Amino acid sequence: MSNRELLSKDSFWMQEGELPIVLSTRVRLARNLDGLSYPHAMTEEEAAQVEDLILSPIENFSLEGEKLFYLPLNQLSRIEKRVLIEKHLISPAFAEFNLAKGVAISESHKVSIMVNEEDHLRIQVLLPGSHLREAFRLADVIDDHLESKLDLAYKDKFGYLTSCPTNVGTGLRVSVMVHLPALVLTNQVQQVLGALAPLGLAVRGLYGEGSRAFGNIFQISNQVTFGKAEEDTLTHLEAVTQQLVEHELQAREILKKEAPLITEDKVWRARGTLENARLLTSEETFGLLSEDQLGIDMGILPKIEAGFVSLLVNSLHGCLQYKTERPLDGHFVNFERANFLRAVYKPCKIQN
């Protein structure tokens, strides 16, 4: 499979889940090889050694019939790296350094394994909707395979050893991506999300640490890995996610009862702009798509064929440029983004 065939498709996690509020689930495991320097302290020779050791177990593995395709980062173009970042298959920091490193991706993009990121191995499973248990099960299968082939850094007293002390123990990070427009519109979101930090949970934007919550989208993840069992971590985030969903649904009921005309005007204005705009920035697009999706979820707007997350990701600069196969600078990217969305929102694209 060529890089273009692999990267141009929608990732599996970009599909619509059963409940629109929970957009996606991610499980990540951090692992390191025993006796070797961590990536931040590596020489080029050590990085190449780690890559060589990991490559064979990755290339000879398939998950439920899906092979993994290994992409060395030094063989990827700048725009290919950007697409990988936009589809959450690599982290932004991972694309910045030039040591021997790469990412193994399954055909559906359910699985992404970064080699020589902050740790030697970052195993990720990404699924649409709220499927923490299934994502962890798949990640555990991959982890067991790699552990059977590699000598991983592990101590009985501490658990898995990682580059960052906050990941020591299970090395498990679990997160959900949630869409909370009604909580934002009713000015409740800071109160609701502010209560999560004392519960050991972090709140970030769409692209993790340091990113803003464009499109009323938030990532909720655990902060504690040491001394906490995987089962407890999963159960805790499941419970909190359900509470967030309930708060958002209650906020939508408030909008229906107390501000129906204002809500209808806001979502119809968003729909009209998406149907007719000639220039759209990414930040503006995320806000409009969020309001449009709220209108669809509340039964105000007719549903469209394309999914919310798919539109969000495919309207980003890298994905747009990769699709058009030409540089998009200045206003050209905003022009191409508006063209893309107008085509999606044509009357013939609306479901009956």
DOROKE-381065 format. One record per residue (C-alpha): residue number from 0; y, z, x. Coordinates in Angstrom, 1 decimal. Last residue first. Layout:
% DOROKE-381065
(NUM, (Y, Z, X))
...
***
This chain:
% DOROKE-381065
(351, (12.8, 3.9, -33.9))
(350, (13.1, 4.0, -30.1))
(349, (16.3, 2.9, -28.5))
(348, (15.9, 0.2, -25.8))
(347, (17.0, -2.6, -28.2))
(346, (20.4, -0.9, -28.7))
(345, (21.1, -1.2, -25.0))
(344, (21.1, 2.3, -23.3))
(343, (18.9, 1.4, -20.4))
(342, (20.9, -1.7, -19.5))
(341, (24.1, 0.3, -19.8))
(340, (22.6, 2.9, -17.4))
(339, (21.8, 0.4, -14.6))
(338, (25.2, -1.3, -15.0))
(337, (27.0, 2.0, -14.7))
(336, (25.0, 2.9, -11.6))
(335, (25.7, -0.5, -10.1))
(334, (29.5, 0.0, -10.6))
(333, (29.4, 3.5, -9.2))
(332, (27.5, 2.2, -6.2))
(331, (29.9, -0.6, -5.7))
(330, (32.9, 1.7, -5.9))
(329, (32.5, 2.8, -2.3))
(328, (29.3, 1.5, -0.7))
(327, (26.1, 0.0, -2.0))
(326, (24.2, -1.9, 0.6))
(325, (21.6, -4.3, -0.7))
(324, (18.0, -4.1, -1.8))
(323, (18.9, -3.5, -5.5))
(322, (16.2, -1.0, -6.1))
(321, (16.6, 0.8, -2.7))
(320, (20.3, 0.9, -3.3))
(319, (19.9, 2.5, -6.7))
(318, (17.3, 4.9, -5.4))
(317, (19.5, 6.0, -2.6))
(316, (22.7, 6.4, -4.6))
(315, (21.2, 8.4, -7.5))
(314, (20.8, 6.8, -10.9))
(313, (17.0, 6.6, -10.5))
(312, (16.8, 10.4, -10.1))
(311, (18.7, 11.3, -13.3))
(310, (17.3, 8.4, -15.3))
(309, (13.7, 9.4, -14.5))
(308, (14.5, 13.0, -15.2))
(307, (15.8, 12.2, -18.8))
(306, (13.0, 9.8, -19.7))
(305, (13.5, 6.1, -20.5))
(304, (12.6, 4.9, -24.0))
(303, (15.7, 6.3, -25.8))
(302, (15.7, 8.9, -28.5))
(301, (18.2, 8.7, -31.4))
(300, (21.0, 11.3, -31.1))
(299, (21.5, 14.4, -33.3))
(298, (17.9, 15.7, -33.2))
(297, (18.6, 18.7, -31.1))
(296, (16.5, 17.4, -28.2))
(295, (18.3, 14.0, -28.4))
(294, (21.7, 15.5, -28.4))
(293, (20.8, 17.8, -25.5))
(292, (19.5, 14.7, -23.6))
(291, (22.9, 13.0, -24.1))
(290, (24.7, 16.1, -22.9))
(289, (22.6, 16.2, -19.8))
(288, (22.9, 12.5, -19.2))
(287, (26.6, 12.7, -19.4))
(286, (26.8, 15.6, -17.0))
(285, (24.5, 13.9, -14.5))
(284, (26.4, 10.7, -14.8))
(283, (29.7, 12.4, -14.0))
(282, (28.3, 13.9, -10.9))
(281, (26.8, 10.6, -9.8))
(280, (30.0, 8.7, -10.3))
(279, (30.2, 6.1, -13.1))
(278, (32.0, 2.8, -13.2))
(277, (31.8, 0.2, -16.0))
(276, (31.1, 2.6, -18.9))
(275, (29.9, 1.3, -22.2))
(274, (26.5, 2.6, -23.3))
(273, (26.6, 5.7, -21.1))
(272, (30.2, 6.4, -22.3))
(271, (29.1, 6.1, -26.0))
(270, (26.1, 8.4, -25.5))
(269, (28.3, 11.1, -23.9))
(268, (30.9, 10.8, -26.7))
(267, (28.0, 11.2, -29.2))
(266, (26.9, 14.3, -27.4))
(265, (30.3, 15.9, -27.4))
(264, (31.2, 15.0, -30.9))
(263, (27.9, 16.3, -32.3))
(262, (28.4, 19.6, -30.5))
(261, (32.0, 20.0, -31.7))
(260, (30.9, 19.2, -35.3))
(259, (28.0, 21.7, -35.2))
(258, (29.9, 24.5, -33.6))
(257, (28.7, 27.8, -35.2))
(256, (25.4, 27.1, -36.7))
(255, (24.0, 24.2, -34.6))
(254, (25.6, 25.5, -31.4))
(253, (24.1, 29.0, -32.1))
(252, (20.7, 27.4, -32.6))
(251, (21.0, 25.7, -29.3))
(250, (21.8, 29.0, -27.7))
(249, (18.6, 30.5, -29.2))
(248, (16.6, 27.6, -27.7))
(247, (18.1, 28.2, -24.3))
(246, (17.3, 32.0, -24.4))
(245, (13.7, 31.2, -25.5))
(244, (13.3, 28.8, -22.7))
(243, (14.7, 31.3, -20.2))
(242, (12.3, 33.9, -21.4))
(241, (9.3, 31.6, -21.0))
(240, (10.4, 30.8, -17.5))
(239, (10.6, 34.5, -16.7))
(238, (7.0, 35.1, -17.9))
(237, (5.7, 32.1, -16.0))
(236, (7.6, 33.2, -12.9))
(235, (5.9, 36.7, -12.9))
(234, (2.4, 35.4, -13.7))
(233, (2.6, 32.9, -10.8))
(232, (3.8, 35.5, -8.3))
(231, (1.3, 38.1, -9.5))
(230, (-1.6, 35.7, -9.1))
(229, (-0.5, 34.7, -5.6))
(228, (-0.6, 38.3, -4.5))
(227, (2.5, 40.1, -3.3))
(226, (2.7, 41.9, 0.0))
(225, (4.8, 39.3, 1.7))
(224, (5.8, 36.3, -0.4))
(223, (9.1, 37.5, -2.1))
(222, (11.9, 35.1, -3.0))
(221, (10.3, 33.4, -6.1))
(220, (11.9, 30.3, -7.5))
(219, (14.2, 29.1, -10.3))
(218, (15.8, 25.6, -9.9))
(217, (18.7, 24.9, -12.2))
(216, (19.9, 21.8, -14.1))
(215, (23.1, 21.9, -16.1))
(214, (23.7, 18.2, -15.1))
(213, (24.8, 19.3, -11.6))
(212, (23.7, 22.7, -10.6))
(211, (25.2, 22.6, -7.1))
(210, (23.2, 22.4, -3.9))
(209, (23.2, 25.0, -1.1))
(208, (19.5, 25.8, -1.3))
(207, (17.6, 23.5, -3.6))
(206, (18.2, 19.9, -4.6))
(205, (18.7, 20.4, -8.4))
(204, (20.8, 23.6, -8.0))
(203, (19.6, 27.1, -7.0))
(202, (18.6, 30.3, -8.6))
(201, (16.5, 32.8, -6.6))
(200, (14.0, 35.3, -8.1))
(199, (13.2, 38.8, -6.9))
(198, (13.7, 40.4, -10.4))
(197, (17.1, 41.8, -9.2))
(196, (18.1, 38.1, -8.6))
(195, (17.1, 37.0, -12.1))
(194, (19.8, 38.9, -14.2))
(193, (22.5, 36.6, -13.0))
(192, (20.7, 33.7, -14.6))
(191, (21.2, 35.1, -18.1))
(190, (24.7, 36.4, -17.6))
(189, (25.9, 33.3, -15.7))
(188, (24.3, 31.0, -18.4))
(187, (25.9, 32.6, -21.5))
(186, (29.1, 30.6, -21.7))
(185, (27.9, 28.9, -25.0))
(184, (28.2, 25.5, -23.4))
(183, (26.3, 26.6, -20.3))
(182, (23.5, 28.3, -22.3))
(181, (23.3, 25.1, -24.4))
(180, (23.0, 22.9, -21.3))
(179, (20.0, 24.7, -19.8))
(178, (17.7, 22.2, -18.2))
(177, (15.0, 23.9, -16.1))
(176, (13.4, 23.1, -12.8))
(175, (10.5, 25.5, -12.0))
(174, (9.6, 27.0, -8.7))
(173, (6.7, 28.4, -6.7))
(172, (6.9, 29.4, -3.1))
(171, (3.8, 30.6, -1.4))
(170, (3.5, 31.4, 2.3))
(169, (1.0, 34.1, 1.2))
(168, (2.2, 36.6, 3.7))
(167, (5.2, 35.5, 5.8))
(166, (7.6, 33.2, 3.9))
(165, (10.7, 35.5, 4.2))
(164, (10.0, 35.9, 7.9))
(163, (10.9, 32.2, 8.5))
(162, (8.8, 30.3, 10.9))
(161, (5.6, 31.3, 9.2))
(160, (2.5, 33.5, 9.8))
(159, (-0.1, 33.6, 7.0))
(158, (-1.2, 37.1, 6.1))
(157, (0.5, 40.1, 7.7))
(156, (-2.1, 42.7, 8.5))
(155, (-5.1, 40.3, 8.5))
(154, (-3.2, 37.8, 10.7))
(153, (-3.1, 34.1, 10.2))
(152, (-1.9, 31.1, 12.2))
(151, (-4.1, 28.2, 11.1))
(150, (-7.0, 26.7, 13.1))
(149, (-7.5, 23.3, 11.5))
(148, (-10.3, 21.5, 9.7))
(147, (-11.5, 24.0, 7.1))
(146, (-7.9, 25.3, 6.7))
(145, (-6.8, 21.7, 5.9))
(144, (-9.4, 21.4, 3.1))
(143, (-8.7, 24.9, 1.7))
(142, (-5.0, 24.2, 1.6))
(141, (-5.5, 20.9, -0.2))
(140, (-7.6, 22.6, -2.9))
(139, (-5.1, 25.5, -3.1))
(138, (-2.3, 23.1, -3.7))
(137, (-4.2, 21.5, -6.6))
(136, (-4.9, 24.9, -8.1))
(135, (-1.3, 26.0, -7.6))
(134, (0.0, 22.9, -9.5))
(133, (-2.5, 23.5, -12.3))
(132, (-1.4, 27.1, -12.6))
(131, (2.3, 26.4, -12.5))
(130, (2.2, 23.7, -15.1))
(129, (5.6, 23.8, -16.9))
(128, (6.8, 20.3, -17.3))
(127, (6.2, 17.5, -14.9))
(126, (4.1, 18.2, -11.7))
(125, (5.0, 18.6, -8.1))
(124, (2.5, 19.8, -5.4))
(123, (3.8, 20.6, -2.0))
(122, (2.1, 21.5, 1.3))
(121, (4.6, 22.3, 4.1))
(120, (2.7, 22.1, 7.4))
(119, (3.9, 22.7, 10.9))
(118, (6.7, 25.0, 9.6))
(117, (10.4, 24.3, 9.2))
(116, (9.4, 20.6, 8.9))
(115, (6.8, 19.5, 11.4))
(114, (4.5, 17.7, 9.0))
(113, (5.5, 17.5, 5.3))
(112, (2.7, 17.2, 2.8))
(111, (3.7, 15.7, -0.6))
(110, (1.3, 15.7, -3.5))
(109, (2.0, 14.6, -7.1))
(108, (3.7, 11.5, -5.7))
(107, (1.4, 9.3, -7.8))
(106, (0.0, 7.5, -4.7))
(105, (-0.3, 10.7, -2.8))
(104, (2.3, 11.3, -0.1))
(103, (1.9, 12.4, 3.6))
(102, (5.2, 13.1, 5.3))
(101, (6.1, 12.6, 8.9))
(100, (7.1, 14.3, 12.1))
(99, (7.5, 13.6, 15.8))
(98, (10.9, 15.1, 16.7))
(97, (14.0, 13.2, 15.5))
(96, (15.7, 15.7, 13.3))
(95, (17.8, 15.1, 10.2))
(94, (15.2, 13.9, 7.6))
(93, (13.6, 17.4, 7.3))
(92, (17.0, 19.0, 6.5))
(91, (17.3, 17.1, 3.3))
(90, (13.8, 18.2, 2.1))
(89, (11.0, 15.7, 1.6))
(88, (9.2, 14.5, -1.6))
(87, (12.0, 15.8, -3.9))
(86, (12.5, 12.3, -5.4))
(85, (16.1, 12.2, -4.0))
(84, (14.9, 13.3, -0.6))
(83, (12.2, 10.6, -0.4))
(82, (14.8, 8.0, -1.6))
(81, (17.1, 9.1, 1.2))
(80, (14.5, 8.8, 3.8))
(79, (13.8, 5.2, 2.6))
(78, (17.6, 4.5, 2.8))
(77, (17.8, 5.7, 6.4))
(76, (14.9, 3.4, 7.3))
(75, (11.4, 4.9, 8.0))
(74, (9.4, 4.4, 11.2))
(73, (10.8, 7.6, 12.9))
(72, (9.7, 9.5, 9.8))
(71, (6.1, 8.8, 10.2))
(70, (4.7, 8.0, 6.7))
(69, (1.2, 9.1, 5.9))
(68, (-0.4, 7.8, 2.7))
(67, (-2.7, 10.3, 1.0))
(66, (-5.6, 9.0, -1.1))
(65, (-6.0, 9.8, -4.8))
(64, (-9.4, 10.2, -6.3))
(63, (-9.0, 13.7, -7.4))
(62, (-7.3, 14.6, -4.1))
(61, (-8.3, 12.4, -1.2))
(60, (-8.7, 13.5, 2.4))
(59, (-9.5, 11.6, 5.6))
(58, (-5.8, 10.7, 6.4))
(57, (-4.7, 14.4, 6.1))
(56, (-7.5, 15.9, 8.2))
(55, (-6.9, 13.2, 10.9))
(54, (-3.1, 13.5, 11.0))
(53, (-2.9, 17.3, 11.5))
(52, (-3.9, 17.4, 15.1))
(51, (-1.9, 14.3, 16.1))
(50, (1.2, 15.6, 14.4))
(49, (0.9, 19.0, 16.2))
(48, (0.5, 17.2, 19.5))
(47, (3.5, 15.0, 18.9))
(46, (5.6, 18.1, 18.1))
(45, (4.4, 19.8, 21.3))
(44, (5.4, 16.7, 23.4))
(43, (8.8, 16.5, 21.8))
(42, (9.4, 20.2, 22.7))
(41, (9.2, 22.7, 19.9))
(40, (11.3, 25.8, 19.2))
(39, (12.5, 25.0, 15.7))
(38, (9.1, 23.4, 14.9))
(37, (7.1, 26.6, 15.6))
(36, (5.4, 26.8, 19.0))
(35, (1.6, 26.4, 19.1))
(34, (-1.1, 29.1, 19.3))
(33, (-2.3, 28.9, 15.7))
(32, (-1.2, 26.0, 13.6))
(31, (1.3, 26.8, 10.9))
(30, (1.3, 26.9, 7.1))
(29, (3.9, 27.0, 4.3))
(28, (2.6, 26.5, 0.8))
(27, (4.7, 24.9, -2.0))
(26, (4.2, 24.8, -5.7))
(25, (6.6, 22.8, -7.8))
(24, (7.0, 22.6, -11.6))
(23, (9.1, 20.2, -13.6))
(22, (11.6, 19.6, -16.5))
(21, (11.3, 22.9, -18.4))
(20, (13.8, 22.4, -21.2))
(19, (12.2, 19.2, -22.6))
(18, (8.9, 21.0, -23.6))
(17, (5.8, 18.8, -23.4))
(16, (6.9, 17.3, -20.1))
(15, (8.6, 14.0, -19.6))
(14, (7.7, 12.1, -16.5))
(13, (9.6, 12.6, -13.3))
(12, (6.8, 14.8, -11.8))
(11, (4.6, 11.7, -11.5))
(10, (7.1, 10.0, -9.2))
(9, (8.7, 6.8, -10.5))
(8, (7.8, 3.8, -8.4))
(7, (9.9, 2.4, -5.6))
(6, (8.5, 4.6, -2.8))
(5, (4.8, 3.6, -2.7))
(4, (5.2, -0.2, -3.5))
(3, (8.2, -0.3, -1.0))
(2, (6.3, 1.5, 1.7))
(1, (3.4, -1.0, 1.4))
(0, (0.0, 0.0, 0.0))
***
